[in-house]
């Protein structure tokens, strides 16, 4: 299991277009990946799940992965978030 924290800093948070990019990236990996915000944990490969967290600008989240490419998965998602989803 590999865990890393990230802060979402793009203007719209993890909604609509950024959420789609996030899920597409998560689905590139074999590992099971979760996003955790406060006490809620959802599947990072689920659009509905990611949107249900209501992640806005400035939100601290934890990315958790378990599987053969867990470190690569979490690091890639943290990099995507850090890049503000290419904005």
JONOR-V613138 format. One record per pair of residues at least 24 apart in sequence whose C-alpha atoms are under 10 Angstrom apart, sorted by the first residue. I is the first residue (numbers start at 1). J is the second residue. Records with the same first field share a line. If there is no record, write none. Layout:
I=J, J
This chain:
1=31, 32, 33, 64, 65, 66, 67, 68, 69, 70, 71
2=33, 63, 64, 65, 66, 67, 69, 70, 71, 72, 73, 74, 75
3=33, 34, 35, 62, 63, 64, 65, 66, 70, 71, 74, 75
4=61, 62, 63, 64, 65, 71, 74, 75, 77, 78
5=35, 36, 60, 61, 62, 63, 64, 74, 78
6=58, 59, 60, 61, 62, 63, 77, 78, 79, 81, 82
7=55, 56, 57, 58, 59, 60, 61, 62, 78, 81, 82
8=55, 56, 57, 58, 59, 60, 61, 78, 80, 81, 82, 83, 84, 85
9=56, 57, 58, 59, 60, 81, 82, 83, 84, 85
10=56, 57, 58, 81, 82, 83, 84, 85, 86, 87
11=56, 57, 58, 84, 87
12=55, 56, 57, 84
13=51, 54, 55, 56, 57, 58, 59, 81, 84, 85
14=50, 51, 52, 53, 54, 55, 56, 57, 59, 81, 84, 85
15=47, 50, 51, 52, 53, 54, 55, 56
16=47, 50, 51
17=85
18=80, 81, 84, 85, 86, 87
19=44, 45, 46, 47, 48, 50, 51, 55, 85
20=45, 46, 47, 50, 51
21=47, 77, 80, 81, 85, 86
22=46, 47, 50, 76, 77, 78, 80, 81, 85
23=47, 50, 77
25=73, 76, 77, 80
26=65, 73, 74, 76, 77
27=73
28=73, 76
29=65, 67, 68, 69, 70, 72, 73, 74, 76
30=65, 66, 67, 68, 69, 70, 73
31=64, 65, 66, 67, 68, 69, 70, 71, 72, 73, 74
32=64, 65, 66, 67, 68, 69, 70, 73
33=63, 64, 65, 66, 67, 70, 73, 74, 77
34=62, 63, 64, 65, 66, 74
35=61, 62, 63, 64, 65, 74
36=60, 61, 62, 63, 64
37=61, 62, 63
38=62
44=77
